[in-house]
Structures are given as C-alpha cells and as structure tokens.
Amino acid sequence: MGVGHSASPLHRVVQMDMSGLTTRPLVKASLSAADSIAEVLGTHVGDGPVRFHSPSIVAWRRRLTTKYRDQLGEELAWDEGSTFEISEDVAVSADVMFRYAAAVLDQRGRSELGTLIGRGEPAFQELDEAFDESSRRGFGGKFPHLLLGANYWLPYKRQLIIEEPNWDGRLDRYGSVYHLVDEITAVRAAMSEMQPAVASVSAQEAPQNVLEAACQASETISRLAAVAASKQVPLWTTG
C-alpha cells in the first residue's frame, strides 16, 4: 500500500463515462486504462474513442478561475477532456521521509540534513514537531508547495496556495505544479550533496536510512511533477 501520484486531468479522480461501447476482441497487449477497466467490468471497448468527462470538475475549475484570476494573473486552464494519465505509487514511509527531509533542510539547514545519514526513521514526535513547524512557518518556509498540505498541484505559475472546497464541497489545498518542481529539485540537490550515493539507490533496494528513503520517493514524485508541468495538467495524490 502506498501513496499514489498521478499526472492527469482531474476527471480521473471521479469518473469515466463507459456509455456507447461496442464489443470487440480485447487486445491483451494493450496497456490503455480504458481496456483495463473494461476487462474488469466484463465489457470491451469499441473502436470509437472512449469519452471521458467531469462536468462538476469543469464547473469547479471555471469558478476557481473567475475567483482567482486577478491573484493568479493568468487563466487557470488544462484540458479536462484529455485521456492522458501517468501514475505511480510511492511507499508511505518513503513519502513521509522525503517531506521530513525537506522540513529539516528548511528549518535547520544543510548541515542538519547531513545528520540524517545513517539514521533510521525518526520518532513520531520528531515528525510531528517538524511538520507542525512547517505549518507555522507557512510561506516563510522555502518549500510551501511541498510542505503545506496540498494534495493537488495545478498548472499555474503564481507563488500562491489556494484553499477552497473541491468539486464535492470538501475543503482542499491546491499548489502550483511549477513551484513544486522547483522545490523538489532544490531538496533533491541538497540530499545528493550530503550523500552522493543516495542518488543512485535503486527503487527496488530497501532504503538504509532517511535520506535513501527520501531520495527514492523524491525521484518518482519529481518525474511525475515534471510530466505534469510539461503537459500542463494537474498532479494529484491518493492514499
């Protein structure tokens, strides 16, 4: 069980319209999400395109764009009708260690980051203290888009975190995927400087210390965030 990270339009979160399908032999070599879901449901995808949509998310995005147009200085837009998706899981413990390493770097500097070499997972109290301090520092910290509790990062460039109800009415935080890429890059550079060997640790290897676990998680998150930025789609997490 891990934390899922997906670079895709947000309709992937809520629904897929499978109407209007016709039967055809399933091509087992196909890796498309549509074929995979169709196989689970016991139906096959027709020759025509599968239609994906989320009217609630499109309406939510329009409201957000209108409300924040002046603050963002740009149109908040992405192709919500796109079927593009790339997803990967990160171990929960490694994901937490990455954010902990970022918090240590931000609050105590590079020298303190180096003390994580050879250390196992810190106690819950240490984690809570570091993350509570990140919340207290807010935008006074160096890595707000990574550490201030966003679960969705949208394609806008302003240094701003949005806190608004989502399309289902639940309060969420939304960061900038472009600033997230910059923050992850800075943390990864500092970790590599402290312990160059962590950059070459395979994702299949069991991490031996906090920095190795953090580097494993950050490699995956960095790659997907970069894809989201280049494709101008949201990055979001589950789990």
Residue pairs with C-beta under 8 A, 6 or more apart in sequence:
1 92
1 239
2 89
2 90
2 91
2 92
2 95
2 239
3 89
3 90
3 91
3 92
3 95
3 237
3 238
3 239
4 87
4 88
4 89
4 237
4 238
4 239
5 87
5 88
5 89
5 90
5 220
5 221
5 224
5 235
5 236
5 237
6 12
6 85
6 86
6 87
6 224
6 235
6 236
6 237
6 238
7 84
7 85
7 86
7 87
7 224
7 225
7 227
7 228
7 231
7 233
7 234
7 235
8 82
8 84
8 85
8 86
8 87
8 233
8 234
8 236
9 52
9 54
9 57
9 78
9 79
9 80
9 81
9 82
9 84
9 85
9 233
9 234
10 54
10 57
10 61
10 80
10 152
10 167
10 234
10 236
11 52
11 53
11 54
11 57
11 80
12 52
12 85
13 57
13 236
13 238
14 54
14 56
14 57
14 167
15 53
15 54
16 34
16 37
16 50
16 52
17 50
17 51
17 52
17 53
18 37
18 38
18 41
18 43
18 50
19 51
20 46
20 48
20 51
21 38
21 43
21 44
21 45
21 46
21 50
22 46
22 47
22 48
23 43
23 44
23 46
24 44
24 45
24 46
24 47
25 44
26 35
26 38
26 39
26 44
27 35
32 45
33 83
33 85
34 45
34 50
34 83
35 44
35 45
38 44
38 45
50 83
52 81
52 82
52 83
53 80
53 81
54 80
54 167
56 167
56 168
57 80
57 167
58 80
59 167
60 166
60 167
61 76
61 77
61 78
61 80
64 76
64 162
64 164
65 75
65 76
65 77
67 164
68 76
68 160
68 162
69 75
69 76
71 158
71 160
72 156
72 158
72 160
73 158
74 156
74 157
74 158
76 154
76 155
76 156
77 155
78 154
78 155
78 232
78 233
78 234
79 232
79 233
82 233
84 231
84 233
86 224
86 227
87 224
88 220
88 224
89 239
90 216
90 217
90 220
90 221
91 213
91 216
91 217
92 239
93 121
93 213
94 207
94 213
94 214
94 216
94 217
95 217
95 221
96 127
97 121
97 207
97 210
97 213
97 214
97 217
98 187
98 213
98 214
98 215
98 217
98 218
98 221
99 131
99 146
99 147
100 122
100 127
100 130
100 131
100 210
100 214
101 113
101 116
101 187
101 191
101 210
101 211
101 214
102 143
102 146
102 147
102 183
102 187
102 214
103 130
103 131
103 133
103 134
103 143
103 147
104 112
104 113
104 116
104 130
105 112
105 113
105 142
105 143
105 187
105 190
106 134
106 137
106 141
106 142
106 143
106 147
107 130
107 133
107 134
107 137
107 141
110 190
110 193
110 194
113 190
113 191
113 194
113 211
114 194
114 195
116 194
116 209
116 210
116 211
116 214
117 194
117 195
117 209
117 210
117 211
118 209
119 209
119 210
120 209
120 210
121 210
121 213
122 210
131 147
134 141
134 143
134 147
134 148
135 148
135 149
138 144
138 148
139 159
139 161
141 147
141 148
142 183
142 186
143 183
143 186
143 187
144 161
144 175
144 179
144 183
145 153
145 161
145 175
145 176
145 179
145 180
145 183
146 180
146 183
146 184
146 187
148 161
148 173
148 175
149 173
150 161
150 173
150 174
150 175
150 180
151 172
151 173
151 236
151 237
152 166
152 172
152 173
152 174
152 175
152 234
152 235
152 236
152 237
153 174
153 175
153 176
153 177
153 180
153 225
153 228
153 234
153 235
153 236
154 162
154 174
154 175
154 176
154 177
154 234
155 176
155 177
155 178
155 228
155 229
155 232
155 233
155 234
156 176
156 178
157 176
157 178
157 179
158 176
159 176
159 179
160 176
161 173
161 174
161 175
161 176
162 173
162 174
162 175
163 171
163 172
163 173
163 174
164 171
164 172
164 174
165 171
165 172
166 172
177 225
177 228
177 229
177 234
177 235
178 229
180 225
180 235
181 222
181 225
181 226
181 229
184 218
184 221
184 222
184 225
185 222
187 218
188 199
188 215
188 218
188 219
188 222
191 198
191 199
191 211
191 214
191 215
191 218
192 198
192 199
192 215
194 211
195 211
195 212
198 211
198 212
198 214
198 215
199 215
201 207
201 212
201 215
201 216
203 216
203 219
203 220
205 212
207 213
207 215
207 216
224 235
225 235
228 234
228 235
